[in-house]
Every structure is written in C-alpha cells, then in structure tokens.
Amino acid sequence: MGGFAGKVCQCPHYGYVFEGSIRADLPDTNEPAEVAVAGEAYFFPAGHMLYPELAKALELNPAYALQRCRDLTQRALEKRPSAAGSH
C-alpha cells in the first residue's frame, strides 16, 4: 500500500460479512491474523493489512479516516508507471 505509513492501512474498519471472509494481519505485532467469516461482525483497528477473500461485506468506517485512505491510494496509483506503453 504505497503512501501508507509502514505500508499498512490507517483507517479502522467496522463491518459485517454476508458471504466469504476477510482476513486482517497486524504487522509488527504478536497478534495473530484476524478472520471474519459470513455471519460475523468485525473491527480491524488502524495499522492492519486487509486481504479480502471473495467477500460480500458491509463496511462502516469513520469518514475522515476513509477519505484519507482513499486519498493515499489515489496518490499511490497516480505514481505508478502506466502499463499502456509496456509490451
């Protein structure tokens, strides 16, 4: 996640999984990965790396943190070299 401090997401995620699962790792901690599966509510604190695994979920995130996350993602994508000219 280019642009993110320590390559981790700084937005806390609150949600509910309808289908599939979502895994969140907390790098630089001794905490095991957390997995939310269908039928479960979840909270992943800031400082995680998310790995959606074909999930349908509803997310409820603080607007300020989500906007910052989107801004950082957009800037990282804009810095990537275009794949259009590479054949």
Backbone torsions as a table, in degrees:
resi	resn	phi	psi	omega
1	MET	NA	82.1	-178.8
2	GLY	-57.1	139.6	179.4
3	GLY	93.2	-17.4	179.8
4	PHE	-88.3	138.8	177.9
5	ALA	-59.3	123.5	179.1
6	GLY	67.0	14.8	179.7
7	LYS	64.5	22.9	179.2
8	VAL	-118.3	157.9	179.8
9	CYS	-77.6	131.6	-178.8
10	GLN	-97.2	8.3	179.5
11	CYS	-102.0	125.9	173.9
12	PRO	-70.5	146.0	-179.4
13	HIS	-119.7	126.7	174.2
14	TYR	-117.0	137.3	179.4
15	GLY	-172.1	-174.7	179.2
16	TYR	-139.0	132.0	-179.0
17	VAL	-96.1	122.1	176.9
18	PHE	-88.3	-41.9	179.9
19	GLU	-142.8	149.0	176.8
20	GLY	77.8	-150.1	-178.6
21	SER	-153.5	161.5	176.8
22	ILE	-134.0	130.0	178.8
23	ARG	-110.0	139.6	175.7
24	ALA	-127.8	125.0	174.1
25	ASP	-99.6	145.5	176.3
26	LEU	-114.0	87.7	-177.7
27	PRO	-59.0	156.6	177.5
28	ASP	61.4	24.2	173.1
29	THR	-131.6	169.9	175.2
30	ASN	-93.9	5.8	-178.4
31	GLU	-74.4	137.5	175.5
32	PRO	-71.8	161.2	175.8
33	ALA	-59.1	145.2	176.3
34	GLU	-104.4	138.4	178.6
35	VAL	-126.5	127.1	174.6
36	ALA	-107.1	129.3	-178.9
37	VAL	-116.1	170.1	-178.2
38	ALA	-48.0	132.3	179.6
39	GLY	92.0	0.4	-178.1
40	GLU	-113.8	144.8	169.2
41	ALA	-89.3	155.1	180.0
42	TYR	-143.6	158.8	169.4
43	PHE	-138.2	120.6	174.7
44	PHE	-114.9	116.2	-176.6
45	PRO	-70.1	163.5	173.8
46	ALA	-56.0	148.0	-179.4
47	GLY	97.9	19.8	-177.8
48	HIS	-110.0	169.3	168.4
49	MET	-122.0	124.4	-178.1
50	LEU	-95.6	143.2	176.4
51	TYR	-132.1	86.2	177.5
52	PRO	-66.8	137.5	-177.7
53	GLU	-120.5	72.6	-177.8
54	LEU	50.6	62.7	-176.4
55	ALA	-113.2	149.7	166.5
56	LYS	-111.5	118.1	-175.3
57	ALA	-143.4	156.4	172.6
58	LEU	-105.1	126.0	178.6
59	GLU	-113.0	138.2	176.4
60	LEU	-126.0	105.6	-175.2
61	ASN	-121.5	151.4	174.8
62	PRO	-60.3	130.6	-175.1
63	ALA	-57.1	-43.5	-177.7
64	TYR	-63.0	-41.5	-178.2
65	ALA	-72.5	-38.6	179.1
66	LEU	-66.5	-40.9	178.5
67	GLN	-63.5	-41.1	177.2
68	ARG	-61.6	-42.2	178.4
69	CYS	-61.5	-45.6	178.9
70	ARG	-63.4	-41.7	179.2
71	ASP	-61.8	-45.2	179.2
72	LEU	-64.1	-40.1	178.5
73	THR	-64.1	-43.9	179.6
74	GLN	-61.2	-45.1	179.4
75	ARG	-62.9	-39.9	179.1
76	ALA	-64.3	-40.9	179.2
77	LEU	-66.8	-36.7	179.6
78	GLU	-67.9	-26.3	179.8
79	LYS	-81.8	-17.2	-178.7
80	ARG	-69.6	140.5	176.4
81	PRO	-65.8	144.4	179.9
82	SER	-69.1	136.4	178.0
83	ALA	-84.2	-8.1	-175.9
84	ALA	-61.1	-37.4	-176.2
85	GLY	-92.9	2.3	-177.4
86	SER	-104.3	103.9	176.9
87	HIS	-119.5	NA	NA
